[in-house]
C-alpha cells in the first residue's frame, strides 16, 4: 500500500508495521523524546490521538500517527507518535523478520553478559554485609545502601533489557527460527545469573 493510501485510508484500530528501524516519540515532532525504539517489522496499532480536541479544532497533522505497540510476549505496551512515512501496511517477510530479531537478541544478550561481573560483585557485597549485620548492627546501614544500589542497577541496567530479550525470543520461537534454541540457552543462563 502506498504512503498516500495509508494516509487516506488508515484509522484508529488499524494495524501496521514499522517499515524500518525507527522510534515512537513522546510528541509528534522529530526532536521529541524517544518512548520506544522500534525494529523493522514491529507491529503497532493506530490509536486516537490523545491531544485531538474537536471543540478547538486542534488535530494531529496527517503526516503523523499516534500508535501503540501490540502482540508483545511480555505484555508490555508503549504509546507514542511516528511519521506515517515510516509505516508499512505489510509485514516483513518471515525470514527477514527472524534475521532482525536474531541480530537484536544477540546484541542484547552480549550486553547483558558484559554486565554479569558488575552485578555478581555487587550482589556478593550485599550478601557479605548482610551476614556481617547479623552480629554487627553498624553493618546493617551499609547492607541497606548496597541493597538499594543493587535494586537500582537491576531496574535500570538489567530488567528492561531482559524483558526486551524475552520479547524477541518469544517472537523468534513463534517464527520457528532455528536460532531460537541457542539464543534461548543464553537467555536462560542470563536469567539464572541476574537473580537478586
PLY file of the C-alpha trace (Angstrom):
ply
format ascii 1.0
element vertex 196
property float x
property float y
property float z
element edge 195
property int vertex1
property int vertex2
end_header
0.00 0.00 0.00
1.40 3.43 -0.95
2.05 6.10 1.67
-0.74 8.24 0.18
-3.29 5.43 0.52
-2.04 4.66 4.03
-2.59 8.31 4.98
-6.04 8.43 3.38
-7.42 5.07 4.49
-5.87 4.36 7.88
-7.96 4.87 11.00
-7.75 4.15 14.74
-7.75 0.40 15.29
-5.83 -0.37 12.10
-2.67 -2.42 12.48
0.54 -1.65 10.64
4.29 -2.27 10.85
7.41 -0.21 11.28
8.89 -0.03 7.78
12.42 0.43 9.15
14.28 0.88 12.41
12.68 3.96 13.95
11.21 5.20 17.24
7.95 6.02 18.91
8.24 9.62 20.08
6.63 11.38 23.04
5.38 14.25 20.85
4.68 14.49 17.10
7.91 16.21 16.07
11.34 14.89 15.15
13.14 16.37 18.18
10.80 14.79 20.74
11.99 12.35 23.39
12.03 8.67 22.42
9.42 6.47 24.11
10.45 3.21 22.47
12.93 2.19 19.79
11.31 0.10 17.07
12.78 -2.55 14.80
11.76 -3.06 11.21
8.62 -5.18 11.23
7.44 -4.29 14.75
3.64 -4.38 14.81
1.61 -1.39 16.02
-1.99 -0.28 16.11
-3.18 3.23 15.29
-4.95 4.92 18.19
-6.97 8.10 18.60
-4.52 10.97 19.08
-4.77 11.83 22.80
-4.45 15.58 22.21
-7.07 15.97 19.46
-9.77 18.38 20.54
-12.97 18.65 18.50
-14.03 21.83 20.31
-10.89 23.78 19.44
-10.27 22.04 16.12
-6.78 21.03 17.19
-5.79 17.99 15.17
-2.74 15.80 14.77
-1.01 16.58 11.45
-1.85 13.94 8.84
1.80 13.06 8.32
1.98 11.80 11.93
0.31 8.80 13.52
-0.49 8.09 17.17
0.25 4.43 17.78
0.68 1.69 20.36
2.81 -1.44 20.20
0.91 -4.75 20.14
1.45 -8.51 20.42
4.44 -8.25 22.76
5.06 -11.55 24.61
5.89 -9.81 27.91
2.56 -7.96 27.79
4.14 -4.50 27.81
2.87 -1.78 25.52
4.25 1.60 24.50
2.36 4.56 23.11
3.71 7.47 21.09
3.93 9.08 17.68
5.77 8.26 14.48
5.79 9.67 10.96
3.48 7.87 8.55
6.33 7.65 6.05
7.93 5.14 8.45
4.81 2.93 8.46
4.02 -0.05 6.26
0.76 -1.93 5.81
2.71 -5.11 5.04
4.71 -7.26 7.47
8.32 -8.13 6.77
8.91 -11.49 5.11
9.35 -14.07 7.93
13.00 -14.77 7.06
13.94 -11.08 7.19
11.97 -10.53 10.40
13.69 -13.51 12.01
17.09 -12.14 10.96
16.23 -8.76 12.51
15.07 -10.40 15.74
18.03 -12.77 15.95
20.55 -9.97 15.47
18.86 -7.73 18.03
18.60 -10.55 20.58
22.27 -11.47 20.13
23.27 -7.84 20.81
21.11 -7.60 23.94
22.42 -10.88 25.32
26.01 -9.79 24.66
25.34 -6.57 26.59
23.81 -8.49 29.50
26.72 -10.92 29.51
29.07 -7.95 29.70
27.28 -6.76 32.84
27.43 -10.08 34.68
30.61 -9.37 36.67
29.45 -5.98 37.94
26.13 -7.50 39.01
27.64 -10.54 40.72
30.26 -8.42 42.52
27.58 -6.06 43.83
25.28 -8.91 44.84
28.13 -10.62 46.71
28.87 -7.38 48.57
25.22 -7.15 49.64
25.27 -10.73 50.93
28.55 -10.21 52.78
27.35 -7.04 54.53
24.04 -8.66 55.44
25.98 -11.52 57.01
28.08 -9.06 58.99
24.90 -7.31 60.06
23.76 -10.43 61.88
26.39 -9.76 64.57
27.37 -6.13 63.89
24.46 -3.65 63.91
26.68 -0.96 62.37
26.99 -3.06 59.19
23.25 -3.01 58.54
23.26 0.53 57.15
25.91 -0.39 54.60
23.98 -3.52 53.69
20.89 -1.38 53.14
22.77 1.14 51.00
24.24 -1.61 48.82
20.85 -3.31 48.54
19.35 -0.09 47.18
22.22 0.22 44.72
21.67 -3.37 43.58
17.93 -2.77 43.15
18.60 0.38 41.11
21.12 -1.47 38.94
18.57 -4.20 38.27
15.82 -1.71 37.49
17.82 0.45 35.09
20.52 -1.80 33.60
19.13 -5.33 33.63
15.34 -5.65 33.76
14.45 -3.53 30.67
16.95 -5.44 28.54
15.86 -8.79 29.96
12.24 -8.02 29.06
13.30 -6.98 25.56
15.22 -10.25 25.23
12.15 -12.18 26.40
10.01 -10.48 23.76
12.49 -11.09 20.94
12.98 -14.72 21.91
9.22 -15.26 22.12
8.69 -13.98 18.60
11.65 -15.96 17.25
10.09 -19.11 18.71
6.75 -18.23 17.13
8.54 -17.98 13.78
10.12 -21.41 14.49
13.52 -19.95 13.72
16.42 -22.38 14.34
18.46 -19.64 16.08
15.93 -19.62 18.91
17.37 -22.72 20.58
20.94 -21.43 21.06
19.79 -17.91 21.89
17.25 -19.37 24.33
20.01 -21.16 26.22
21.96 -17.90 26.52
18.83 -16.15 27.76
18.14 -18.85 30.36
21.73 -18.63 31.61
21.43 -14.85 31.97
18.10 -15.26 33.79
19.76 -17.57 36.34
22.65 -15.15 36.92
20.62 -11.96 37.24
18.65 -13.04 40.26
18.98 -10.53 43.09
0 1
1 2
2 3
3 4
4 5
5 6
6 7
7 8
8 9
9 10
10 11
11 12
12 13
13 14
14 15
15 16
16 17
17 18
18 19
19 20
20 21
21 22
22 23
23 24
24 25
25 26
26 27
27 28
28 29
29 30
30 31
31 32
32 33
33 34
34 35
35 36
36 37
37 38
38 39
39 40
40 41
41 42
42 43
43 44
44 45
45 46
46 47
47 48
48 49
49 50
50 51
51 52
52 53
53 54
54 55
55 56
56 57
57 58
58 59
59 60
60 61
61 62
62 63
63 64
64 65
65 66
66 67
67 68
68 69
69 70
70 71
71 72
72 73
73 74
74 75
75 76
76 77
77 78
78 79
79 80
80 81
81 82
82 83
83 84
84 85
85 86
86 87
87 88
88 89
89 90
90 91
91 92
92 93
93 94
94 95
95 96
96 97
97 98
98 99
99 100
100 101
101 102
102 103
103 104
104 105
105 106
106 107
107 108
108 109
109 110
110 111
111 112
112 113
113 114
114 115
115 116
116 117
117 118
118 119
119 120
120 121
121 122
122 123
123 124
124 125
125 126
126 127
127 128
128 129
129 130
130 131
131 132
132 133
133 134
134 135
135 136
136 137
137 138
138 139
139 140
140 141
141 142
142 143
143 144
144 145
145 146
146 147
147 148
148 149
149 150
150 151
151 152
152 153
153 154
154 155
155 156
156 157
157 158
158 159
159 160
160 161
161 162
162 163
163 164
164 165
165 166
166 167
167 168
168 169
169 170
170 171
171 172
172 173
173 174
174 175
175 176
176 177
177 178
178 179
179 180
180 181
181 182
182 183
183 184
184 185
185 186
186 187
187 188
188 189
189 190
190 191
191 192
192 193
193 194
194 195
